[in-house]
Amino acid sequence: MQLTDSFCAEVAAADPLGADGLLATLPEVNERADLGRLGDILAQLTETAGRVGLESTSDRLAAVRDIGMTLGSFKRYGVEPLTVVPGAEQLLLRLGAQTAMVPRDTVLHYGAWNPRGPRQRMYTGAAEEDVLIHSVRAGAMAIERSALGLAELAHLDPAGAEYLAVLQRAAEDFAVLPAQIGLVAEKVPPAEFFMLRLRPYMEDVLVNGRSYYGPAAAHVPLYLIDHLLWSSDRVDPEHVALHQELMDYGLPEWIRLYRKRQGSESVVTQVVRALLAARREASAELLAAGRAVGELLRALVVFRGRHLRLVRDSYTVDSPYTAGSAGAAPEVVKLVLDLTRACERQLAGSLSSADGPRP
Ligand code: HEM
């Protein structure tokens, strides 16, 4: 599986449970706190899923997406959904196993596989929620594209033209992320909207005795960019622990790529090593590659700087939650920003030693 435009469009178009009409009423049902109606919707979706085939991956993902919208809605009111409709449990376990994902909806179901426009699945129906859904939709797709580009660099020469071209494409793809978080900062009031209105739908749900986090934005695969770009060969125990927690909620292909590259040379190390070896003899391509890596790190730092402000404005001493929707302490966001900045400084040092005036 991959988050290509065509695959995401295929899942978004799918409505295997005939849920379009039912889920269009969800914001209103949630607003009324109508738990009886929510139970009817979940029961009806579960019953339909038992009857129809759900043979294709896109139908299975779309079914989890649609059932998932009711799970978070129940949790908004503190109710464990599978105690209300126990029959949904086996279904979620089966669909999770068939798609090699966790047995509930994730940020990919809520973002990349959520249809746009009038069919978009929403908890609140608010314009701010639309901005957040789109930010995780566009963000996850762009991150995956960028990461797959970075993965190619391991086999290329950092002083070669192809290396530079692949790196520049990866940086272009990645630019979507700082732009999206900028839009969120502009359009979504963190305390009033995110914390008070949306965060309550993002609670964990019990499936087969195990708790699974909701569709948290933290589950977009930014850990893949970190890993390939700078962290696969640096071990910060807290950072590694965060990645392990987040990865369970991604695609199986991402976990495989992450594991394959564990301990191998990151792009930053590869470029720094080449720059230090070449010193003042560094070719124009190698220097350009060094600068492109620097731009990518800058874009990561810009994303994380804007994101940190949102986190701090949302998770204040007055907020009802102390942990993020992916279960982590909000301060972890600052730790990752600091590690990214340290790496940016290291690269800048090697670049200036190679890029100074020629003797
Ligand atoms: C008001 C908006 C937001 C708030 C309050 C917020 C809050 C948080 C918190 C508390 C964490 C710590 C992990 C956890 O959730 O348990 C986190 C991590 C993270 N969030 Fe957000 N977030 C917001 C929007 C977004 C958006 C729009 C994206 C991506 C498009 C995003 C991507 C991430 C990522 C990738 C992490 C992992 C840490 C990192 O790699 O820097 N967040 N966020």
Boltz pocket constraint, residues with backbone or C-beta under 6 A from the ligand:
constraints:
  - pocket:
      binder: B
      contacts: [[A, 132], [A, 135], [A, 136], [A, 139], [A, 140], [A, 177], [A, 180], [A, 181], [A, 184], [A, 188], [A, 190], [A, 194], [A, 216], [A, 217], [A, 218], [A, 219], [A, 220], [A, 222], [A, 223], [A, 304], [A, 307], [A, 310], [A, 311], [A, 314], [A, 315], [A, 323], [A, 324], [A, 325], [A, 326], [A, 327], [A, 328], [A, 329], [A, 330], [A, 332], [A, 333], [A, 336], [A, 337]]
      max_distance: 6.0
